[in-house]
Amino acid sequence: MRTIDLRSDTVTLPSPTMRRAMAEAELGDDVYGEDPTVNKLESLAAEKLDKEAALFVSSGTQSNLVAVLTHCTRGDEYIVGQNAHTYRYEAGGAAVLGSIQPQPLDFEPDGTLDLAKVKAAIKPDDYHFARTRLLCLENTQAGKVLPLDYQAEAGAFARAHNLATHLDGARIFNAAVKQGVDVTEITRHFDSVSVCLSKGLAAPVGSVLCGPAEFIKEARRWRKMVGGGMRQAGVLAAAGIIALTEMVERLHEDHLNARRLAEGLANIPGFYVDLNTVQTNMVFLSLADSLVDAFGPFMAKRGIIVSKGSTSLRLVTHYGIEAADIELVIQSAVEYSAQFSLN
């Protein structure tokens, strides 16, 4: 039975082209700076994002951690969204490992942080308080794309208040494709940007952190300190090169599949989807309470994997899921709802 895994776009398998590139990659020791494929990936990423330099790291969590550690020092503070990945889903690394205090704020419905609230959260220059050093944003945020004018405003705001800016751009290419712009129209507003190669772009491992040359030089030291130095990492970087050169334009297919999935599910009794929130490759589905418990097992019997045991589910489309798969998911959901109605 074919498996349709909707839990995340991290479940993608590398494309055949990636596998060939990995097998044939020219290798060296990256800790010595001698892996030519890693060097090529870093140069490519920096060029595409219009930054001076880039650093290949093992994960998005490590990329964000290294960025915060580089921007801030012990006793500093960064402002971040309450449900941002850098705050909620990265095990408190900046606080635990860097003694850097997060100041979380609630996201607005569109995924932005209200800059008036950010301003109010900036600490006075007083030794009673942590020093506010950094503003972290996320794009996409729960599948929503940050408006371009907002990002420009946020960048100008940060400069006016002597804050550095970091973008968790794990899915930044989803945002660029959705808005029909080159990714540099987003990255130019931020000092540093993290991009995940294994979310949607289908590489098996890795992220790139991009920013000024001196910033990346310091970030490389932090990467080593947190155990991120890799040796013949060109095997992985080769897939990252394919991710950046061949897997970006196809993201619009994931967006179309997500829209079709959302529209199909929204018409099923007991299934609730706010279509306004479906902008890229994520669908947030709410189920009637009585439908929750059996939904996962029911779908699993049909080869469809979803997150378990919640009235609110995130369904994510990605490379490897085709339009026909979406129709099967919708039909299976229709059958589930009909079975529930009979009970």
PERARA-V19270 format. One record per residue. N is the residue number from 0. RES is the residue in three letters. SS is DSSP state (hx for helix, st for strand, lp for the rest). OMEGA is omega in whole degrees, -180 to 180 (NA if undefined). Layout:
n=N res=RES ss=SS omega=OMEGA
n=N res=RES ss=SS omega=OMEGA
//
This chain:
n=0 res=MET ss=lp omega=177
n=1 res=ARG ss=lp omega=179
n=2 res=THR ss=lp omega=176
n=3 res=ILE ss=st omega=-174
n=4 res=ASP ss=st omega=-177
n=5 res=LEU ss=lp omega=-176
n=6 res=ARG ss=lp omega=-175
n=7 res=SER ss=lp omega=172
n=8 res=ASP ss=lp omega=172
n=9 res=THR ss=lp omega=-176
n=10 res=VAL ss=lp omega=-180
n=11 res=THR ss=lp omega=172
n=12 res=LEU ss=lp omega=-179
n=13 res=PRO ss=lp omega=179
n=14 res=SER ss=lp omega=176
n=15 res=PRO ss=hx omega=178
n=16 res=THR ss=hx omega=177
n=17 res=MET ss=hx omega=-178
n=18 res=ARG ss=hx omega=178
n=19 res=ARG ss=hx omega=-180
n=20 res=ALA ss=hx omega=179
n=21 res=MET ss=hx omega=-179
n=22 res=ALA ss=hx omega=-174
n=23 res=GLU ss=hx omega=-173
n=24 res=ALA ss=lp omega=172
n=25 res=GLU ss=lp omega=-169
n=26 res=LEU ss=lp omega=172
n=27 res=GLY ss=lp omega=-179
n=28 res=ASP ss=lp omega=-174
n=29 res=ASP ss=hx omega=178
n=30 res=VAL ss=hx omega=173
n=31 res=TYR ss=hx omega=-177
n=32 res=GLY ss=lp omega=-171
n=33 res=GLU ss=lp omega=176
n=34 res=ASP ss=lp omega=-174
n=35 res=PRO ss=hx omega=-179
n=36 res=THR ss=hx omega=174
n=37 res=VAL ss=hx omega=180
n=38 res=ASN ss=hx omega=179
n=39 res=LYS ss=hx omega=178
n=40 res=LEU ss=hx omega=-179
n=41 res=GLU ss=hx omega=178
n=42 res=SER ss=hx omega=179
n=43 res=LEU ss=hx omega=-179
n=44 res=ALA ss=hx omega=179
n=45 res=ALA ss=hx omega=-180
n=46 res=GLU ss=hx omega=-177
n=47 res=LYS ss=hx omega=-178
n=48 res=LEU ss=hx omega=178
n=49 res=ASP ss=lp omega=174
n=50 res=LYS ss=lp omega=-176
n=51 res=GLU ss=lp omega=-174
n=52 res=ALA ss=st omega=179
n=53 res=ALA ss=st omega=-179
n=54 res=LEU ss=st omega=177
n=55 res=PHE ss=st omega=-179
n=56 res=VAL ss=st omega=-171
n=57 res=SER ss=lp omega=-174
n=58 res=SER ss=lp omega=175
n=59 res=GLY ss=hx omega=177
n=60 res=THR ss=hx omega=179
n=61 res=GLN ss=hx omega=180
n=62 res=SER ss=hx omega=179
n=63 res=ASN ss=hx omega=179
n=64 res=LEU ss=hx omega=-180
n=65 res=VAL ss=hx omega=179
n=66 res=ALA ss=hx omega=-179
n=67 res=VAL ss=hx omega=179
n=68 res=LEU ss=hx omega=-180
n=69 res=THR ss=hx omega=-180
n=70 res=HIS ss=hx omega=-171
n=71 res=CYS ss=lp omega=173
n=72 res=THR ss=lp omega=-178
n=73 res=ARG ss=lp omega=-180
n=74 res=GLY ss=lp omega=177
n=75 res=ASP ss=st omega=-177
n=76 res=GLU ss=st omega=171
n=77 res=TYR ss=st omega=179
n=78 res=ILE ss=st omega=-169
n=79 res=VAL ss=st omega=178
n=80 res=GLY ss=st omega=-179
n=81 res=GLN ss=lp omega=180
n=82 res=ASN ss=lp omega=179
n=83 res=ALA ss=lp omega=179
n=84 res=HIS ss=hx omega=-177
n=85 res=THR ss=hx omega=179
n=86 res=TYR ss=hx omega=-169
n=87 res=ARG ss=hx omega=-168
n=88 res=TYR ss=lp omega=-178
n=89 res=GLU ss=lp omega=169
n=90 res=ALA ss=lp omega=178
n=91 res=GLY ss=lp omega=-172
n=92 res=GLY ss=hx omega=-178
n=93 res=ALA ss=hx omega=179
n=94 res=ALA ss=hx omega=-176
n=95 res=VAL ss=hx omega=-173
n=96 res=LEU ss=hx omega=-177
n=97 res=GLY ss=hx omega=-175
n=98 res=SER ss=lp omega=180
n=99 res=ILE ss=lp omega=-173
n=100 res=GLN ss=st omega=172
n=101 res=PRO ss=st omega=171
n=102 res=GLN ss=st omega=-177
n=103 res=PRO ss=st omega=175
n=104 res=LEU ss=st omega=178
n=105 res=ASP ss=lp omega=172
n=106 res=PHE ss=lp omega=167
n=107 res=GLU ss=lp omega=-178
n=108 res=PRO ss=lp omega=-179
n=109 res=ASP ss=lp omega=178
n=110 res=GLY ss=lp omega=178
n=111 res=THR ss=lp omega=167
n=112 res=LEU ss=lp omega=178
n=113 res=ASP ss=lp omega=-174
n=114 res=LEU ss=hx omega=173
n=115 res=ALA ss=hx omega=177
n=116 res=LYS ss=hx omega=175
n=117 res=VAL ss=hx omega=179
n=118 res=LYS ss=hx omega=-180
n=119 res=ALA ss=hx omega=-178
n=120 res=ALA ss=hx omega=179
n=121 res=ILE ss=lp omega=-175
n=122 res=LYS ss=lp omega=174
n=123 res=PRO ss=lp omega=177
n=124 res=ASP ss=lp omega=-173
n=125 res=ASP ss=lp omega=-174
n=126 res=TYR ss=lp omega=173
n=127 res=HIS ss=lp omega=-170
n=128 res=PHE ss=lp omega=167
n=129 res=ALA ss=lp omega=177
n=130 res=ARG ss=st omega=177
n=131 res=THR ss=st omega=-172
n=132 res=ARG ss=st omega=-164
n=133 res=LEU ss=st omega=171
n=134 res=LEU ss=st omega=179
n=135 res=CYS ss=st omega=173
n=136 res=LEU ss=st omega=-177
n=137 res=GLU ss=st omega=-179
n=138 res=ASN ss=lp omega=4
n=139 res=THR ss=lp omega=178
n=140 res=GLN ss=st omega=-174
n=141 res=ALA ss=lp omega=178
n=142 res=GLY ss=lp omega=-179
n=143 res=LYS ss=st omega=-176
n=144 res=VAL ss=lp omega=177
n=145 res=LEU ss=lp omega=178
n=146 res=PRO ss=lp omega=-179
n=147 res=LEU ss=hx omega=-179
n=148 res=ASP ss=hx omega=177
n=149 res=TYR ss=hx omega=-179
n=150 res=GLN ss=hx omega=176
n=151 res=ALA ss=hx omega=179
n=152 res=GLU ss=hx omega=-180
n=153 res=ALA ss=hx omega=178
n=154 res=GLY ss=hx omega=178
n=155 res=ALA ss=hx omega=178
n=156 res=PHE ss=hx omega=-178
n=157 res=ALA ss=hx omega=179
n=158 res=ARG ss=hx omega=-180
n=159 res=ALA ss=hx omega=-178
n=160 res=HIS ss=lp omega=175
n=161 res=ASN ss=lp omega=176
n=162 res=LEU ss=lp omega=168
n=163 res=ALA ss=st omega=179
n=164 res=THR ss=st omega=174
n=165 res=HIS ss=st omega=177
n=166 res=LEU ss=st omega=167
n=167 res=ASP ss=st omega=-179
n=168 res=GLY ss=lp omega=-180
n=169 res=ALA ss=lp omega=180
n=170 res=ARG ss=lp omega=-176
n=171 res=ILE ss=hx omega=180
n=172 res=PHE ss=hx omega=171
n=173 res=ASN ss=hx omega=180
n=174 res=ALA ss=hx omega=-178
n=175 res=ALA ss=hx omega=179
n=176 res=VAL ss=hx omega=180
n=177 res=LYS ss=hx omega=-177
n=178 res=GLN ss=hx omega=178
n=179 res=GLY ss=lp omega=-179
n=180 res=VAL ss=lp omega=171
n=181 res=ASP ss=lp omega=-175
n=182 res=VAL ss=lp omega=-180
n=183 res=THR ss=hx omega=175
n=184 res=GLU ss=hx omega=175
n=185 res=ILE ss=hx omega=-171
n=186 res=THR ss=hx omega=-175
n=187 res=ARG ss=lp omega=-178
n=188 res=HIS ss=lp omega=-173
n=189 res=PHE ss=lp omega=177
n=190 res=ASP ss=lp omega=179
n=191 res=SER ss=st omega=-178
n=192 res=VAL ss=st omega=174
n=193 res=SER ss=st omega=-180
n=194 res=VAL ss=st omega=179
n=195 res=CYS ss=st omega=179
n=196 res=LEU ss=lp omega=-175
n=197 res=SER ss=lp omega=172
n=198 res=LYS ss=lp omega=178
n=199 res=GLY ss=lp omega=-179
n=200 res=LEU ss=lp omega=164
n=201 res=ALA ss=lp omega=172
n=202 res=ALA ss=lp omega=-177
n=203 res=PRO ss=lp omega=-174
n=204 res=VAL ss=lp omega=161
n=205 res=GLY ss=lp omega=174
n=206 res=SER ss=st omega=173
n=207 res=VAL ss=st omega=174
n=208 res=LEU ss=st omega=-175
n=209 res=CYS ss=st omega=179
n=210 res=GLY ss=st omega=178
n=211 res=PRO ss=lp omega=-176
n=212 res=ALA ss=hx omega=-179
n=213 res=GLU ss=hx omega=176
n=214 res=PHE ss=hx omega=-179
n=215 res=ILE ss=hx omega=176
n=216 res=LYS ss=hx omega=178
n=217 res=GLU ss=hx omega=179
n=218 res=ALA ss=hx omega=178
n=219 res=ARG ss=hx omega=176
n=220 res=ARG ss=hx omega=178
n=221 res=TRP ss=hx omega=177
n=222 res=ARG ss=hx omega=178
n=223 res=LYS ss=hx omega=-176
n=224 res=MET ss=hx omega=-179
n=225 res=VAL ss=lp omega=173
n=226 res=GLY ss=lp omega=-175
n=227 res=GLY ss=lp omega=176
n=228 res=GLY ss=lp omega=180
n=229 res=MET ss=lp omega=-176
n=230 res=ARG ss=lp omega=-178
n=231 res=GLN ss=lp omega=-174
n=232 res=ALA ss=lp omega=177
n=233 res=GLY ss=hx omega=175
n=234 res=VAL ss=hx omega=178
n=235 res=LEU ss=hx omega=-178
n=236 res=ALA ss=hx omega=179
n=237 res=ALA ss=hx omega=177
n=238 res=ALA ss=hx omega=178
n=239 res=GLY ss=hx omega=177
n=240 res=ILE ss=hx omega=177
n=241 res=ILE ss=hx omega=179
n=242 res=ALA ss=hx omega=-177
n=243 res=LEU ss=hx omega=-175
n=244 res=THR ss=hx omega=-173
n=245 res=GLU ss=hx omega=-170
n=246 res=MET ss=lp omega=-177
n=247 res=VAL ss=lp omega=-174
n=248 res=GLU ss=lp omega=-178
n=249 res=ARG ss=lp omega=-179
n=250 res=LEU ss=hx omega=179
n=251 res=HIS ss=hx omega=176
n=252 res=GLU ss=hx omega=178
n=253 res=ASP ss=hx omega=179
n=254 res=HIS ss=hx omega=178
n=255 res=LEU ss=hx omega=179
n=256 res=ASN ss=hx omega=179
n=257 res=ALA ss=hx omega=179
n=258 res=ARG ss=hx omega=179
n=259 res=ARG ss=hx omega=178
n=260 res=LEU ss=hx omega=-179
n=261 res=ALA ss=hx omega=-178
n=262 res=GLU ss=hx omega=179
n=263 res=GLY ss=hx omega=-179
n=264 res=LEU ss=hx omega=-177
n=265 res=ALA ss=hx omega=-178
n=266 res=ASN ss=lp omega=-176
n=267 res=ILE ss=lp omega=178
n=268 res=PRO ss=lp omega=180
n=269 res=GLY ss=lp omega=179
n=270 res=PHE ss=st omega=-176
n=271 res=TYR ss=st omega=179
n=272 res=VAL ss=st omega=172
n=273 res=ASP ss=lp omega=-175
n=274 res=LEU ss=hx omega=180
n=275 res=ASN ss=hx omega=-179
n=276 res=THR ss=hx omega=-176
n=277 res=VAL ss=lp omega=-175
n=278 res=GLN ss=lp omega=-179
n=279 res=THR ss=lp omega=-173
n=280 res=ASN ss=lp omega=-179
n=281 res=MET ss=st omega=175
n=282 res=VAL ss=st omega=177
n=283 res=PHE ss=st omega=-174
n=284 res=LEU ss=st omega=172
n=285 res=SER ss=st omega=180
n=286 res=LEU ss=st omega=169
n=287 res=ALA ss=lp omega=-174
n=288 res=ASP ss=hx omega=-176
n=289 res=SER ss=hx omega=-179
n=290 res=LEU ss=hx omega=-167
n=291 res=VAL ss=hx omega=-165
n=292 res=ASP ss=hx omega=-174
n=293 res=ALA ss=hx omega=-173
n=294 res=PHE ss=hx omega=-179
n=295 res=GLY ss=hx omega=179
n=296 res=PRO ss=hx omega=179
n=297 res=PHE ss=hx omega=-179
n=298 res=MET ss=hx omega=-179
n=299 res=ALA ss=hx omega=178
n=300 res=LYS ss=lp omega=178
n=301 res=ARG ss=lp omega=177
n=302 res=GLY ss=lp omega=-178
n=303 res=ILE ss=st omega=-176
n=304 res=ILE ss=st omega=176
n=305 res=VAL ss=lp omega=176
n=306 res=SER ss=lp omega=-170
n=307 res=LYS ss=lp omega=160
n=308 res=GLY ss=lp omega=177
n=309 res=SER ss=lp omega=176
n=310 res=THR ss=lp omega=178
n=311 res=SER ss=st omega=-177
n=312 res=LEU ss=st omega=172
n=313 res=ARG ss=st omega=177
n=314 res=LEU ss=st omega=-172
n=315 res=VAL ss=st omega=175
n=316 res=THR ss=lp omega=-172
n=317 res=HIS ss=lp omega=175
n=318 res=TYR ss=lp omega=-178
n=319 res=GLY ss=lp omega=175
n=320 res=ILE ss=lp omega=-176
n=321 res=GLU ss=lp omega=180
n=322 res=ALA ss=hx omega=179
n=323 res=ALA ss=hx omega=177
n=324 res=ASP ss=hx omega=180
n=325 res=ILE ss=hx omega=179
n=326 res=GLU ss=hx omega=177
n=327 res=LEU ss=hx omega=178
n=328 res=VAL ss=hx omega=-179
n=329 res=ILE ss=hx omega=-180
n=330 res=GLN ss=hx omega=178
n=331 res=SER ss=hx omega=178
n=332 res=ALA ss=hx omega=176
n=333 res=VAL ss=hx omega=179
n=334 res=GLU ss=hx omega=179
n=335 res=TYR ss=hx omega=179
n=336 res=SER ss=hx omega=-180
n=337 res=ALA ss=hx omega=179
n=338 res=GLN ss=hx omega=178
n=339 res=PHE ss=hx omega=-178
n=340 res=SER ss=hx omega=180
n=341 res=LEU ss=hx omega=-179
n=342 res=ASN ss=lp omega=NA
//
